[in-house]
């Protein structure tokens, strides 16, 4: 797993095409459908700059955000000050986090869970969730699919130029390991008009549904539902993103 560093400071700018409102509402409906309502405690794993945590807070949940990137959490904290919300953020690895109390639910969307690149690490995440989840609680999360990595991202390059920054995003998919490598070159403008270049490397993994099911079972969790993203349908061979609802 790699933490966002330089890219953290332009992350929201380049993610402005992501329909977070739609994604967040879908997740919230899944929480409500499983008995997690206003006033319940929720921990958002891999919360990044806090877009989803702020949605959950506005919905009336008692929310905590966990991420291993200090830079992302610094931005999330700044945004909380701007909106006068009360959200607690903690810099921890989702594979070995600790909480002072058990909570009603966990969430993780925006493919944060794809940064877990082995089944054993996935089981570690699930075990931590189990240990910190109340009986009857749920874990709602999404995963990009193998189809998405292999057939859509593949070995493509994406680039974008904005007024004060730019990035080049190279993708490489390893069929054998089912890992997608992201090589990022980020250019951020200085006050004098010059640019600093930052390079980052990220890896995301494509899981088979059976692997997720086994890891959940080994951690003591049970799969309550699996959906083709943003629908009530079961995943299909061409699903690009899948949502899981695990229960304790």
Number of C-alpha atoms within 10 A of each C-alpha: 13 13 20 19 15 19 21 19 17 16 16 15 11 16 10 9 8 11 9 16 12 11 15 19 16 15 24 19 13 19 22 11 10 18 15 20 18 15 13 14 22 27 28 25 27 27 27 29 26 26 16 24 30 24 17 25 18 13 15 14 19 20 26 24 27 23 25 21 21 18 20 24 23 17 17 23 18 13 16 18 11 9 9 9 13 14 18 15 21 18 17 17 17 23 18 13 18 15 14 6 10 18 22 21 29 25 23 23 22 19 19 19 21 22 21 23 19 18 16 13 16 22 23 21 22 25 21 17 31 23 16 21 24 17 13 12 23 30 28 23 22 23 24 23 23 24 16 15 24 18 13 11 16 18 16 11 13 11 12 11 11 11 7 14 19 18 21 16 17 18 19 18 23 15 13 6 11 18 23 25 20 19 17 20 18 21 22 21 14 11 8 6 9 10 15 11 13 14 14 16 15 16 18 24 25 25 20 12 15 9 15 17 16 16 21 22 16 14 19 16 20 18 17 14 15 19 18 19 21 14 11 10 11 13 18 11 9 12 16 18 20 21 25 22 21 24 22 19
